Structures are given as structure tokens and as C-alpha cells.
Amino acid sequence: MKLRQLEMCLQKVQGFHSPVADLEQYMTPAPLAARLLHEAALAGDIEGMKVVDLGCGTGMLSIGAALLGATVIGIDIDEAALKIARKNAEAFGVDIEWRRMRIDENTELLTADTVLMNPPFGAQKEHADRPFIDFALQTAPVCYGIFNKGSIPFLKAYTKDTAVITSKTAALLNIPKQFAFHTKENLEIPVEIIRLERIS
């Protein structure tokens, strides 16, 4: 599937009905999701692979990975989001396993080939991204994540004993006004799509 075709498909994914600010529930925009998925697919990290979408929300990355030929598990803490994700997957005709899970308290061993994630940036809770990074690298040898522009020095330091950055792509994350503290109708945040590879 070509990048533009994937993006157009993902535009149909329904977002959060009542997003929770503390969980930083912002739907990954279809163009950004398609870009991440396309790059991962070109690298051979999607088709035929077992993929975990960490903090899957309403299923944007999960559904895209399934459309590209992955076996997918979508994980989120919020049952309301998972309910929408199930409906989205049904509308797309893809079979995805959805799990409600707190990753910072999880003791279940989960293994996959690739982890995809758009983790919280820590705007509401400092260091909120760290449990995501830890869980991702424990789960799979390859992880694709969306991080604030300028996060690479932190990521290199934080994962110096566990992973290496093998690619980075500049992108934009568009956040529409959805919470009372938002002052702009739309905010574009520079981000980077980063591929982490676990050190064996």
C-alpha cells in the first residue's frame, strides 16, 4: 500500500469521544501515523510481524499495521478508548487483539517483533514517556516512537545500555483544540519519528 493510500484509509479512524488530559490522549493524525507505518514497512518491520501498539488509543497505528499485514496487539489503559478501537477495527475489517493494561505495573511477559507508539510527551506528568520506552524495549527488538523534536540526546542517554537509534525522521504533530487549557484552534508541534533497536 502506498503512503498516500494508507493516509487516506487512516483518515477514517474515529478518535476519542471524551479525551483525558492526564493521559495526554491526542489522536495520532493520519498523515503522521501513515508516515511512521510506511517507514516501518519499508524497513521490513511490519508485514508478517507480530506488532504491539503501545498506548493504542482508538487504534490508529494498530489498524494501519494490520492493513499492512501485521498480527497486532493494541494495549491501552483506557477501556473507553479500547471500546472505540474495537469499533474502528470492525469497520476496517481487521482482526486485532485489544488488551487493557497498565504498563507501569505490568508483570506479564509479552514478546513481539516490533513496537509502535506515540507515547505521552510528559506535558501533564513528568517522565511519562519513560515507562513506555522501558516496556517497548523489553517487549521487542525494534521500536518506532513519536517524540518531541530535540529528544534524541535524552533518548541516547536513557537507552545507552539497552538500545541504539537507527533512524530519525522529522515530522509535525497537529493537535486540535480539545481541552480547556488549549489557547489555539490547532497547534503544530515539531516531532521526530525514531527507530530504536535493542542491543542484544
DOVODREN-573002 format. One line per field, with one value per residue: x, y, z of N, C-alpha, C, O in turn; residue number from 1; residue in three letters. Coordinates in pm, whole numbers, plus 50000, padded with zeros to 5 digits. Layout:
BEGIN
n.u <- X | ...
n.v <- Y | ...
n.w <- Z | ...
ca.u <- X | ...
ca.v <- Y | ...
ca.w <- Z | ...
c.u <- X | ...
c.v <- Y | ...
c.w <- Z | ...
o.u <- X | ...
o.v <- Y | ...
o.w <- Z | ...
resi <- NUM | ...
resn <- ALA | ...
end
This chain:
BEGIN
n.u <- 50085 | 50060 | 50201 | 50029 | 49781 | 49752 | 49742 | 49500 | 49319 | 49349 | 49244 | 48984 | 48963 | 48809 | 48824 | 48890 | 48607 | 48571 | 48837 | 49109 | 49288 | 49497 | 49601 | 49713 | 49569 | 49577 | 49481 | 49673 | 49758 | 49640 | 49823 | 50075 | 50077 | 50061 | 50303 | 50493 | 50422 | 50463 | 50739 | 50829 | 50729 | 50873 | 51121 | 51094 | 50968 | 50700 | 50506 | 50398 | 50490 | 50478 | 50320 | 50314 | 50108 | 50161 | 49994 | 49761 | 49529 | 49255 | 49315 | 49464 | 49742 | 49750 | 49550 | 49650 | 49890 | 49784 | 49650 | 49870 | 49965 | 50046 | 50035 | 49855 | 49865 | 49692 | 49747 | 49619 | 49546 | 49296 | 48967 | 48750 | 48866 | 48959 | 48720 | 48625 | 48832 | 48790 | 48551 | 48641 | 48827 | 48656 | 48506 | 48699 | 48748 | 48953 | 49142 | 49226 | 49395 | 49294 | 49406 | 49353 | 49569 | 49799 | 50103 | 50307 | 50277 | 50273 | 50335 | 50329 | 50475 | 50543 | 50595 | 50717 | 50776 | 50799 | 50747 | 50514 | 50456 | 50306 | 50400 | 50309 | 50417 | 50496 | 50384 | 50175 | 50242 | 50549 | 50819 | 50658 | 50690 | 50887 | 50820 | 50697 | 50905 | 51074 | 50907 | 50860 | 51116 | 51165 | 50980 | 51009 | 51260 | 51276 | 51165 | 50939 | 50886 | 50710 | 50840 | 50903 | 51062 | 51409 | 51450 | 51640 | 51905 | 51829 | 51707 | 51924 | 52091 | 51923 | 51874 | 52122 | 52242 | 52075 | 51966 | 51999 | 51971 | 51851 | 51733 | 51588 | 51323 | 51205 | 50898 | 50557 | 50329 | 49996 | 49779 | 49453 | 49231 | 49114 | 49100 | 49034 | 49252 | 49381 | 49482 | 49486 | 49327 | 49439 | 49744 | 50069 | 50323 | 50667 | 50804 | 50977 | 51009 | 51130 | 51344 | 51424 | 51660 | 51705 | 51986 | 52151
n.v <- 49881 | 50218 | 50523 | 50754 | 50634 | 50478 | 50680 | 50807 | 50601 | 50581 | 50819 | 50771 | 50662 | 50671 | 50909 | 50996 | 51014 | 51145 | 51276 | 51230 | 51451 | 51408 | 51168 | 51241 | 51218 | 51238 | 51206 | 51032 | 51196 | 51109 | 51153 | 51156 | 50910 | 50738 | 50796 | 50702 | 50427 | 50357 | 50392 | 50202 | 49972 | 49968 | 49912 | 49652 | 49583 | 49540 | 49387 | 49055 | 49041 | 49025 | 49271 | 49521 | 49775 | 50032 | 50200 | 50242 | 50390 | 50489 | 50319 | 50388 | 50341 | 50067 | 49967 | 50055 | 49906 | 49647 | 49656 | 49660 | 49408 | 49296 | 49101 | 49205 | 49348 | 49562 | 49788 | 49952 | 50174 | 50272 | 50186 | 50299 | 50412 | 50179 | 50057 | 50217 | 50166 | 49895 | 49912 | 50065 | 49888 | 49684 | 49819 | 49851 | 49594 | 49440 | 49212 | 49242 | 49207 | 49333 | 49477 | 49572 | 49738 | 49834 | 49958 | 50037 | 49890 | 49636 | 49288 | 49088 | 48883 | 48983 | 48936 | 49052 | 49137 | 49399 | 49718 | 49979 | 50321 | 50619 | 50786 | 50948 | 51287 | 51393 | 51628 | 51659 | 51489 | 51453 | 51279 | 51083 | 50938 | 50750 | 50488 | 50380 | 50364 | 50184 | 49954 | 49902 | 49831 | 49607 | 49440 | 49408 | 49375 | 49591 | 49924 | 50179 | 50517 | 50824 | 51128 | 51437 | 51697 | 51727 | 51541 | 51346 | 51356 | 51302 | 51047 | 50894 | 50901 | 50787 | 50531 | 50417 | 50179 | 49989 | 50020 | 50138 | 50425 | 50401 | 50527 | 50844 | 51072 | 51381 | 51540 | 51664 | 51714 | 51757 | 51914 | 51946 | 52188 | 52075 | 52062 | 52259 | 52416 | 52466 | 52712 | 52769 | 52702 | 52506 | 52339 | 52302 | 52080 | 52030 | 51715 | 51397 | 51094 | 50808 | 50531 | 50273 | 50028 | 49736 | 49652 | 49357
n.w <- 50000 | 49910 | 50046 | 50040 | 49991 | 50222 | 50415 | 50341 | 50398 | 50676 | 50761 | 50818 | 51067 | 51380 | 51645 | 51995 | 52213 | 52457 | 52543 | 52776 | 52964 | 53149 | 53065 | 52835 | 52589 | 52275 | 51950 | 51715 | 51425 | 51097 | 50870 | 51000 | 51133 | 50912 | 50789 | 50978 | 50983 | 50715 | 50686 | 50869 | 50749 | 50506 | 50609 | 50672 | 50906 | 50962 | 50787 | 50814 | 51070 | 51433 | 51601 | 51849 | 51957 | 52155 | 52405 | 52255 | 52212 | 52019 | 51816 | 51583 | 51489 | 51526 | 51351 | 51105 | 51095 | 51086 | 50840 | 50679 | 50697 | 50943 | 51248 | 51518 | 51845 | 52046 | 52305 | 52587 | 52861 | 52898 | 52899 | 52767 | 52540 | 52417 | 52356 | 52147 | 51971 | 51913 | 51768 | 51552 | 51436 | 51358 | 51165 | 50971 | 50906 | 51015 | 51216 | 51539 | 51845 | 52149 | 52449 | 52783 | 52991 | 53243 | 53189 | 53356 | 53580 | 53503 | 53497 | 53324 | 53080 | 52762 | 52423 | 52110 | 51762 | 51677 | 51822 | 51820 | 51890 | 52019 | 52253 | 52570 | 52601 | 52836 | 52921 | 53101 | 53306 | 53441 | 53290 | 53182 | 52953 | 52995 | 53114 | 52888 | 52698 | 52832 | 52854 | 52584 | 52484 | 52633 | 52528 | 52247 | 51985 | 51819 | 51799 | 51716 | 51766 | 51840 | 51913 | 52091 | 51905 | 51935 | 52129 | 52104 | 52231 | 52501 | 52465 | 52372 | 52597 | 52791 | 52694 | 52666 | 52747 | 52653 | 52393 | 52048 | 51840 | 51520 | 51307 | 51216 | 51161 | 51068 | 51150 | 51174 | 51440 | 51459 | 51676 | 51757 | 51911 | 52213 | 52485 | 52783 | 52854 | 52618 | 52391 | 52124 | 51809 | 51649 | 51697 | 51590 | 51644 | 51628 | 51569 | 51599 | 51428 | 51554 | 51532 | 51739 | 51819 | 51991 | 52192 | 52162
ca.u <- 50000 | 50140 | 50188 | 49909 | 49665 | 49743 | 49697 | 49358 | 49245 | 49354 | 49161 | 48851 | 48967 | 48741 | 48905 | 48835 | 48483 | 48597 | 48979 | 49151 | 49410 | 49604 | 49659 | 49761 | 49501 | 49568 | 49481 | 49782 | 49699 | 49659 | 49947 | 50190 | 50069 | 50094 | 50447 | 50562 | 50394 | 50526 | 50883 | 50848 | 50703 | 50986 | 51234 | 51065 | 50930 | 50554 | 50441 | 50432 | 50547 | 50391 | 50339 | 50241 | 50083 | 50165 | 49914 | 49700 | 49417 | 49142 | 49359 | 49520 | 49861 | 49714 | 49476 | 49744 | 49981 | 49706 | 49627 | 49997 | 49998 | 50098 | 49950 | 49865 | 49806 | 49681 | 49744 | 49588 | 49496 | 49161 | 48868 | 48667 | 48941 | 48961 | 48586 | 48624 | 48929 | 48725 | 48457 | 48721 | 48882 | 48543 | 48472 | 48804 | 48754 | 49082 | 49136 | 49329 | 49375 | 49300 | 49429 | 49362 | 49687 | 49886 | 50237 | 50400 | 50256 | 50255 | 50437 | 50308 | 50578 | 50486 | 50701 | 50675 | 50886 | 50806 | 50655 | 50482 | 50398 | 50307 | 50388 | 50289 | 50538 | 50527 | 50332 | 50090 | 50313 | 50690 | 50878 | 50553 | 50733 | 50989 | 50766 | 50670 | 51033 | 51120 | 50821 | 50881 | 51243 | 51153 | 50882 | 51050 | 51394 | 51264 | 51058 | 50919 | 50813 | 50698 | 50893 | 50928 | 51188 | 51512 | 51452 | 51744 | 52006 | 51769 | 51689 | 52057 | 52138 | 51833 | 51881 | 52262 | 52278 | 51970 | 51925 | 52061 | 51883 | 51895 | 51682 | 51503 | 51255 | 51135 | 50757 | 50476 | 50213 | 49891 | 49689 | 49338 | 49186 | 49020 | 49095 | 49011 | 49378 | 49430 | 49452 | 49482 | 49240 | 49529 | 49883 | 50161 | 50442 | 50771 | 50835 | 51064 | 50981 | 51259 | 51352 | 51518 | 51690 | 51758 | 52119 | 52135
ca.v <- 50000 | 50340 | 50613 | 50837 | 50545 | 50444 | 50801 | 50827 | 50498 | 50609 | 50936 | 50724 | 50612 | 50760 | 50947 | 50990 | 51086 | 51232 | 51256 | 51257 | 51532 | 51347 | 51059 | 51302 | 51146 | 51309 | 51108 | 51047 | 51233 | 51008 | 51169 | 51118 | 50765 | 50673 | 50813 | 50607 | 50291 | 50337 | 50374 | 50072 | 49868 | 49966 | 49852 | 49511 | 49566 | 49532 | 49274 | 48924 | 49055 | 49046 | 49412 | 49574 | 49920 | 50066 | 50321 | 50239 | 50483 | 50438 | 50217 | 50440 | 50267 | 49924 | 49939 | 50071 | 49791 | 49531 | 49673 | 49634 | 49266 | 49253 | 49050 | 49321 | 49360 | 49702 | 49796 | 50084 | 50175 | 50330 | 50097 | 50376 | 50421 | 50045 | 50032 | 50283 | 50093 | 49773 | 49952 | 50105 | 49768 | 49615 | 49896 | 49828 | 49452 | 49382 | 49136 | 49292 | 49173 | 49453 | 49446 | 49681 | 49708 | 49941 | 49909 | 50067 | 49792 | 49507 | 49185 | 48988 | 48880 | 48998 | 48943 | 49090 | 49172 | 49544 | 49801 | 50112 | 50401 | 50764 | 50794 | 51083 | 51368 | 51438 | 51763 | 51655 | 51415 | 51448 | 51148 | 50986 | 50856 | 50650 | 50352 | 50335 | 50325 | 50062 | 49843 | 49875 | 49762 | 49474 | 49362 | 49380 | 49423 | 49713 | 50012 | 50308 | 50607 | 50965 | 51203 | 51578 | 51733 | 51757 | 51435 | 51246 | 51347 | 51230 | 50906 | 50830 | 50884 | 50699 | 50394 | 50391 | 50040 | 49898 | 50035 | 50241 | 50491 | 50362 | 50623 | 50952 | 51145 | 51499 | 51544 | 51757 | 51660 | 51858 | 51891 | 52038 | 52233 | 51979 | 52080 | 52398 | 52491 | 52495 | 52851 | 52778 | 52604 | 52398 | 52360 | 52210 | 52056 | 51954 | 51587 | 51307 | 50950 | 50749 | 50386 | 50222 | 49887 | 49685 | 49594 | 49214
ca.w <- 50000 | 49902 | 50159 | 50029 | 50004 | 50364 | 50484 | 50312 | 50473 | 50819 | 50791 | 50858 | 51205 | 51473 | 51760 | 52130 | 52239 | 52573 | 52575 | 52914 | 52959 | 53230 | 52987 | 52709 | 52482 | 52148 | 51841 | 51619 | 51296 | 50992 | 50792 | 51082 | 51152 | 50784 | 50768 | 51066 | 50938 | 50584 | 50708 | 50935 | 50649 | 50413 | 50679 | 50696 | 51045 | 50976 | 50719 | 50865 | 51203 | 51549 | 51634 | 51964 | 51956 | 52297 | 52423 | 52122 | 52196 | 51941 | 51721 | 51457 | 51446 | 51522 | 51228 | 50994 | 51092 | 51041 | 50696 | 50611 | 50704 | 51072 | 51355 | 51605 | 51979 | 52088 | 52451 | 52642 | 52998 | 52899 | 52839 | 52674 | 52414 | 52357 | 52300 | 52016 | 51888 | 51865 | 51663 | 51436 | 51372 | 51293 | 51045 | 50871 | 50876 | 51056 | 51340 | 51630 | 51986 | 52233 | 52591 | 52879 | 53071 | 53295 | 53160 | 53465 | 53686 | 53438 | 53518 | 53219 | 52977 | 52630 | 52323 | 51975 | 51671 | 51664 | 51900 | 51768 | 51998 | 52028 | 52399 | 52624 | 52597 | 52970 | 52944 | 53219 | 53410 | 53404 | 53264 | 53149 | 52839 | 53031 | 53120 | 52751 | 52639 | 52900 | 52817 | 52442 | 52462 | 52693 | 52450 | 52109 | 51950 | 51738 | 51843 | 51648 | 51853 | 51804 | 52026 | 52069 | 51841 | 52034 | 52232 | 52078 | 52338 | 52614 | 52430 | 52367 | 52734 | 52866 | 52642 | 52627 | 52775 | 52606 | 52252 | 51966 | 51743 | 51386 | 51209 | 51267 | 51055 | 51116 | 51112 | 51252 | 51508 | 51468 | 51789 | 51756 | 52043 | 52271 | 52629 | 52824 | 52862 | 52484 | 52352 | 51978 | 51745 | 51609 | 51733 | 51524 | 51725 | 51558 | 51632 | 51524 | 51429 | 51588 | 51539 | 51838 | 51806 | 52117 | 52191 | 52201
c.u <- 50089 | 50108 | 50058 | 49782 | 49643 | 49691 | 49547 | 49272 | 49236 | 49275 | 49024 | 48847 | 48903 | 48827 | 48832 | 48704 | 48503 | 48742 | 49014 | 49285 | 49524 | 49673 | 49718 | 49702 | 49479 | 49576 | 49598 | 49722 | 49733 | 49787 | 50071 | 50193 | 50110 | 50244 | 50527 | 50546 | 50462 | 50676 | 50912 | 50827 | 50819 | 51108 | 51212 | 51017 | 50779 | 50496 | 50492 | 50488 | 50438 | 50421 | 50254 | 50231 | 50063 | 50098 | 49833 | 49585 | 49304 | 49185 | 49423 | 49639 | 49833 | 49649 | 49566 | 49838 | 49909 | 49680 | 49753 | 50048 | 50058 | 49991 | 49966 | 49797 | 49808 | 49663 | 49713 | 49533 | 49347 | 49061 | 48779 | 48735 | 48941 | 48826 | 48575 | 48717 | 48866 | 48627 | 48531 | 48774 | 48773 | 48506 | 48573 | 48816 | 48887 | 49066 | 49255 | 49295 | 49393 | 49315 | 49429 | 49473 | 49753 | 50029 | 50335 | 50383 | 50250 | 50370 | 50426 | 50419 | 50510 | 50600 | 50642 | 50799 | 50909 | 50705 | 50638 | 50422 | 50407 | 50290 | 50356 | 50422 | 50579 | 50478 | 50247 | 50157 | 50457 | 50738 | 50775 | 50593 | 50824 | 50935 | 50735 | 50799 | 51082 | 51040 | 50846 | 51007 | 51249 | 51069 | 50935 | 51191 | 51393 | 51145 | 51058 | 50836 | 50811 | 50737 | 50906 | 51060 | 51287 | 51524 | 51569 | 51853 | 51954 | 51759 | 51822 | 52108 | 52055 | 51847 | 52023 | 52305 | 52181 | 51941 | 52008 | 51955 | 51935 | 51837 | 51598 | 51447 | 51180 | 50991 | 50687 | 50358 | 50113 | 49795 | 49575 | 49300 | 49084 | 49012 | 49084 | 49138 | 49439 | 49387 | 49442 | 49390 | 49318 | 49671 | 49968 | 50290 | 50544 | 50804 | 50934 | 51014 | 51115 | 51248 | 51462 | 51538 | 51761 | 51898 | 52107 | 52248
c.v <- 50125 | 50433 | 50693 | 50754 | 50508 | 50562 | 50823 | 50725 | 50538 | 50734 | 50896 | 50671 | 50715 | 50785 | 50934 | 51068 | 51187 | 51214 | 51301 | 51330 | 51467 | 51233 | 51109 | 51230 | 51238 | 51203 | 51136 | 51082 | 51129 | 51029 | 51126 | 50968 | 50691 | 50682 | 50713 | 50464 | 50260 | 50313 | 50239 | 49957 | 49856 | 49900 | 49704 | 49480 | 49553 | 49404 | 49141 | 48925 | 49060 | 49185 | 49448 | 49725 | 49961 | 50200 | 50345 | 50338 | 50420 | 50353 | 50263 | 50357 | 50118 | 49887 | 49952 | 49954 | 49666 | 49538 | 49641 | 49492 | 49217 | 49183 | 49147 | 49300 | 49509 | 49709 | 49939 | 50069 | 50208 | 50242 | 50171 | 50389 | 50286 | 50009 | 50095 | 50210 | 49966 | 49804 | 49994 | 49984 | 49691 | 49686 | 49874 | 49681 | 49387 | 49319 | 49176 | 49248 | 49300 | 49412 | 49574 | 49647 | 49836 | 49895 | 49935 | 49971 | 49650 | 49411 | 49075 | 48997 | 48883 | 49011 | 48975 | 49115 | 49323 | 49609 | 49935 | 50193 | 50550 | 50795 | 50935 | 51158 | 51418 | 51578 | 51768 | 51585 | 51397 | 51304 | 51040 | 50895 | 50740 | 50509 | 50294 | 50286 | 50194 | 49941 | 49803 | 49792 | 49627 | 49381 | 49320 | 49433 | 49553 | 49794 | 50138 | 50396 | 50749 | 51045 | 51351 | 51599 | 51774 | 51652 | 51339 | 51242 | 51274 | 51081 | 50831 | 50803 | 50781 | 50553 | 50350 | 50246 | 49940 | 49905 | 50140 | 50299 | 50460 | 50450 | 50728 | 51029 | 51262 | 51499 | 51649 | 51683 | 51773 | 51822 | 51993 | 52077 | 52135 | 51986 | 52228 | 52481 | 52519 | 52636 | 52869 | 52670 | 52482 | 52436 | 52256 | 52201 | 51979 | 51827 | 51510 | 51164 | 50881 | 50597 | 50348 | 50072 | 49838 | 49625 | 49451 | 49171
c.w <- 50000 | 50018 | 50154 | 50046 | 50151 | 50444 | 50464 | 50388 | 50620 | 50858 | 50844 | 51002 | 51298 | 51596 | 51892 | 52139 | 52351 | 52615 | 52716 | 52911 | 53033 | 53157 | 52855 | 52588 | 52361 | 52038 | 51747 | 51483 | 51188 | 50911 | 50870 | 51105 | 51025 | 50756 | 50851 | 51014 | 50805 | 50600 | 50772 | 50837 | 50551 | 50475 | 50709 | 50836 | 51069 | 50915 | 50773 | 51006 | 51310 | 51602 | 51756 | 51947 | 52102 | 52320 | 52297 | 52102 | 52120 | 51821 | 51592 | 51407 | 51436 | 51390 | 51107 | 50982 | 51042 | 50890 | 50616 | 50634 | 50834 | 51155 | 51470 | 51740 | 52014 | 52239 | 52494 | 52783 | 53004 | 52825 | 52740 | 52539 | 52343 | 52296 | 52161 | 51920 | 51830 | 51751 | 51536 | 51361 | 51298 | 51163 | 50934 | 50833 | 50911 | 51194 | 51428 | 51772 | 52070 | 52379 | 52674 | 52977 | 53119 | 53277 | 53274 | 53584 | 53631 | 53467 | 53413 | 53115 | 52840 | 52531 | 52186 | 51891 | 51668 | 51759 | 51829 | 51882 | 51970 | 52176 | 52446 | 52626 | 52735 | 53001 | 53071 | 53337 | 53366 | 53392 | 53229 | 53034 | 52880 | 53047 | 52981 | 52684 | 52700 | 52855 | 52671 | 52419 | 52531 | 52605 | 52314 | 52082 | 51872 | 51787 | 51758 | 51739 | 51798 | 51928 | 51988 | 51996 | 51948 | 52142 | 52216 | 52185 | 52462 | 52584 | 52427 | 52508 | 52809 | 52822 | 52610 | 52650 | 52714 | 52457 | 52181 | 51873 | 51604 | 51276 | 51279 | 51148 | 51116 | 51065 | 51198 | 51314 | 51524 | 51580 | 51782 | 51899 | 52098 | 52423 | 52662 | 52826 | 52725 | 52443 | 52201 | 51922 | 51698 | 51647 | 51663 | 51604 | 51639 | 51636 | 51546 | 51539 | 51446 | 51596 | 51638 | 51815 | 51930 | 52098 | 52243 | 52294
o.u <- 50181 | 50002 | 49986 | 49686 | 49529 | 49605 | 49476 | 49164 | 49129 | 49244 | 48956 | 48740 | 48940 | 48895 | 48728 | 48692 | 48457 | 48770 | 48958 | 49385 | 49638 | 49790 | 49767 | 49773 | 49376 | 49668 | 49620 | 49643 | 49841 | 49856 | 50161 | 50298 | 50185 | 50304 | 50618 | 50643 | 50514 | 50733 | 51007 | 50899 | 50859 | 51190 | 51299 | 51025 | 50735 | 50441 | 50612 | 50528 | 50323 | 50534 | 50138 | 50331 | 49961 | 50138 | 49836 | 49548 | 49260 | 49104 | 49436 | 49637 | 49886 | 49687 | 49560 | 49864 | 49966 | 49688 | 49745 | 50160 | 50115 | 49872 | 50077 | 49688 | 49913 | 49574 | 49772 | 49481 | 49280 | 49070 | 48736 | 48670 | 48926 | 48819 | 48521 | 48686 | 48887 | 48621 | 48487 | 48766 | 48796 | 48478 | 48538 | 48886 | 48929 | 48988 | 49370 | 49179 | 49496 | 49244 | 49496 | 49473 | 49762 | 50072 | 50434 | 50465 | 50224 | 50487 | 50505 | 50451 | 50429 | 50692 | 50532 | 50911 | 51022 | 50593 | 50735 | 50345 | 50502 | 50180 | 50374 | 50528 | 50686 | 50523 | 50245 | 50132 | 50483 | 50703 | 50802 | 50537 | 50837 | 50999 | 50746 | 50801 | 51124 | 51097 | 50852 | 51005 | 51330 | 51086 | 50909 | 51237 | 51497 | 51038 | 51162 | 50729 | 50898 | 50676 | 50920 | 51157 | 51253 | 51600 | 51594 | 51891 | 52026 | 51797 | 51831 | 52164 | 52109 | 51832 | 52043 | 52393 | 52203 | 51895 | 52077 | 51861 | 52051 | 51887 | 51545 | 51515 | 51099 | 50966 | 50748 | 50295 | 50139 | 49736 | 49598 | 49333 | 48979 | 48925 | 49120 | 49135 | 49541 | 49271 | 49395 | 49377 | 49270 | 49713 | 49943 | 50358 | 50512 | 50830 | 50970 | 50981 | 51204 | 51156 | 51578 | 51441 | 51864 | 51924 | 52060 | 52252
o.v <- 50137 | 50423 | 50700 | 50799 | 50506 | 50546 | 50855 | 50758 | 50529 | 50753 | 50976 | 50638 | 50832 | 50696 | 50869 | 51176 | 51301 | 51143 | 51397 | 51277 | 51470 | 51203 | 51030 | 51187 | 51304 | 51121 | 51249 | 51004 | 51070 | 50931 | 51065 | 50905 | 50594 | 50587 | 50647 | 50390 | 50150 | 50225 | 50170 | 49858 | 49745 | 49840 | 49638 | 49366 | 49554 | 49321 | 49116 | 48821 | 49094 | 49214 | 49411 | 49794 | 49930 | 50302 | 50454 | 50368 | 50309 | 50319 | 50184 | 50308 | 50050 | 49790 | 49870 | 49907 | 49587 | 49436 | 49601 | 49459 | 49108 | 49204 | 49170 | 49243 | 49573 | 49644 | 50035 | 49963 | 50177 | 50225 | 50113 | 50379 | 50281 | 49938 | 50034 | 50193 | 49934 | 49732 | 49962 | 49977 | 49640 | 49621 | 49877 | 49648 | 49292 | 49365 | 49147 | 49252 | 49365 | 49323 | 49672 | 49540 | 49934 | 49801 | 49864 | 49971 | 49555 | 49449 | 48980 | 49105 | 48796 | 49089 | 48931 | 49116 | 49369 | 49561 | 49995 | 50140 | 50599 | 50827 | 51031 | 51098 | 51478 | 51640 | 51870 | 51618 | 51332 | 51218 | 50921 | 50786 | 50642 | 50415 | 50174 | 50180 | 50104 | 49837 | 49685 | 49695 | 49541 | 49259 | 49208 | 49526 | 49618 | 49739 | 50197 | 50356 | 50788 | 51032 | 51386 | 51529 | 51847 | 51670 | 51257 | 51133 | 51193 | 50998 | 50717 | 50697 | 50697 | 50462 | 50255 | 50195 | 49819 | 49807 | 50221 | 50230 | 50490 | 50448 | 50705 | 51049 | 51243 | 51461 | 51714 | 51599 | 51872 | 51714 | 52112 | 52007 | 52115 | 51923 | 52313 | 52601 | 52588 | 52674 | 52973 | 52561 | 52369 | 52551 | 52136 | 52301 | 51874 | 51832 | 51552 | 51120 | 50894 | 50543 | 50387 | 49999 | 49892 | 49556 | 49428 | 49056
o.w <- 50080 | 50080 | 50253 | 50108 | 50198 | 50532 | 50559 | 50436 | 50681 | 50976 | 50909 | 51053 | 51295 | 51646 | 51901 | 52082 | 52342 | 52713 | 52769 | 52861 | 52986 | 53184 | 52774 | 52498 | 52349 | 52035 | 51705 | 51431 | 51188 | 50884 | 50813 | 51097 | 51031 | 50706 | 50800 | 51002 | 50786 | 50536 | 50735 | 50841 | 50516 | 50406 | 50765 | 50882 | 51184 | 50988 | 50777 | 51058 | 51283 | 51642 | 51764 | 51927 | 52163 | 52264 | 52239 | 51989 | 52153 | 51735 | 51499 | 51294 | 51347 | 51324 | 51015 | 50871 | 50966 | 50821 | 50499 | 50596 | 50838 | 51134 | 51517 | 51750 | 52012 | 52294 | 52443 | 52819 | 53102 | 52704 | 52640 | 52435 | 52221 | 52196 | 52069 | 51802 | 51713 | 51652 | 51425 | 51239 | 51188 | 51062 | 50816 | 50737 | 50846 | 51277 | 51395 | 51812 | 52061 | 52426 | 52640 | 53039 | 53045 | 53344 | 53288 | 53676 | 53706 | 53462 | 53412 | 53066 | 52808 | 52553 | 52152 | 51941 | 51659 | 51775 | 51783 | 51962 | 51908 | 52221 | 52371 | 52649 | 52750 | 53097 | 53140 | 53453 | 53264 | 53473 | 53243 | 53018 | 52806 | 52999 | 52960 | 52622 | 52628 | 52820 | 52638 | 52344 | 52494 | 52609 | 52269 | 52148 | 51858 | 51814 | 51732 | 51785 | 51721 | 52034 | 51871 | 52021 | 52041 | 52238 | 52305 | 52227 | 52521 | 52666 | 52474 | 52535 | 52881 | 52904 | 52534 | 52580 | 52723 | 52399 | 52244 | 51833 | 51573 | 51163 | 51387 | 51048 | 51207 | 50950 | 51283 | 51249 | 51592 | 51581 | 51800 | 51994 | 52037 | 52484 | 52581 | 52803 | 52716 | 52458 | 52155 | 51978 | 51707 | 51631 | 51673 | 51628 | 51584 | 51757 | 51436 | 51649 | 51362 | 51657 | 51622 | 51794 | 51970 | 51999 | 52355 | 52337
resi <- 1 | 2 | 3 | 4 | 5 | 6 | 7 | 8 | 9 | 10 | 11 | 12 | 13 | 14 | 15 | 16 | 17 | 18 | 19 | 20 | 21 | 22 | 23 | 24 | 25 | 26 | 27 | 28 | 29 | 30 | 31 | 32 | 33 | 34 | 35 | 36 | 37 | 38 | 39 | 40 | 41 | 42 | 43 | 44 | 45 | 46 | 47 | 48 | 49 | 50 | 51 | 52 | 53 | 54 | 55 | 56 | 57 | 58 | 59 | 60 | 61 | 62 | 63 | 64 | 65 | 66 | 67 | 68 | 69 | 70 | 71 | 72 | 73 | 74 | 75 | 76 | 77 | 78 | 79 | 80 | 81 | 82 | 83 | 84 | 85 | 86 | 87 | 88 | 89 | 90 | 91 | 92 | 93 | 94 | 95 | 96 | 97 | 98 | 99 | 100 | 101 | 102 | 103 | 104 | 105 | 106 | 107 | 108 | 109 | 110 | 111 | 112 | 113 | 114 | 115 | 116 | 117 | 118 | 119 | 120 | 121 | 122 | 123 | 124 | 125 | 126 | 127 | 128 | 129 | 130 | 131 | 132 | 133 | 134 | 135 | 136 | 137 | 138 | 139 | 140 | 141 | 142 | 143 | 144 | 145 | 146 | 147 | 148 | 149 | 150 | 151 | 152 | 153 | 154 | 155 | 156 | 157 | 158 | 159 | 160 | 161 | 162 | 163 | 164 | 165 | 166 | 167 | 168 | 169 | 170 | 171 | 172 | 173 | 174 | 175 | 176 | 177 | 178 | 179 | 180 | 181 | 182 | 183 | 184 | 185 | 186 | 187 | 188 | 189 | 190 | 191 | 192 | 193 | 194 | 195 | 196 | 197 | 198 | 199 | 200
resn <- MET | LYS | LEU | ARG | GLN | LEU | GLU | MET | CYS | LEU | GLN | LYS | VAL | GLN | GLY | PHE | HIS | SER | PRO | VAL | ALA | ASP | LEU | GLU | GLN | TYR | MET | THR | PRO | ALA | PRO | LEU | ALA | ALA | ARG | LEU | LEU | HIS | GLU | ALA | ALA | LEU | ALA | GLY | ASP | ILE | GLU | GLY | MET | LYS | VAL | VAL | ASP | LEU | GLY | CYS | GLY | THR | GLY | MET | LEU | SER | ILE | GLY | ALA | ALA | LEU | LEU | GLY | ALA | THR | VAL | ILE | GLY | ILE | ASP | ILE | ASP | GLU | ALA | ALA | LEU | LYS | ILE | ALA | ARG | LYS | ASN | ALA | GLU | ALA | PHE | GLY | VAL | ASP | ILE | GLU | TRP | ARG | ARG | MET | ARG | ILE | ASP | GLU | ASN | THR | GLU | LEU | LEU | THR | ALA | ASP | THR | VAL | LEU | MET | ASN | PRO | PRO | PHE | GLY | ALA | GLN | LYS | GLU | HIS | ALA | ASP | ARG | PRO | PHE | ILE | ASP | PHE | ALA | LEU | GLN | THR | ALA | PRO | VAL | CYS | TYR | GLY | ILE | PHE | ASN | LYS | GLY | SER | ILE | PRO | PHE | LEU | LYS | ALA | TYR | THR | LYS | ASP | THR | ALA | VAL | ILE | THR | SER | LYS | THR | ALA | ALA | LEU | LEU | ASN | ILE | PRO | LYS | GLN | PHE | ALA | PHE | HIS | THR | LYS | GLU | ASN | LEU | GLU | ILE | PRO | VAL | GLU | ILE | ILE | ARG | LEU | GLU | ARG | ILE | SER
end
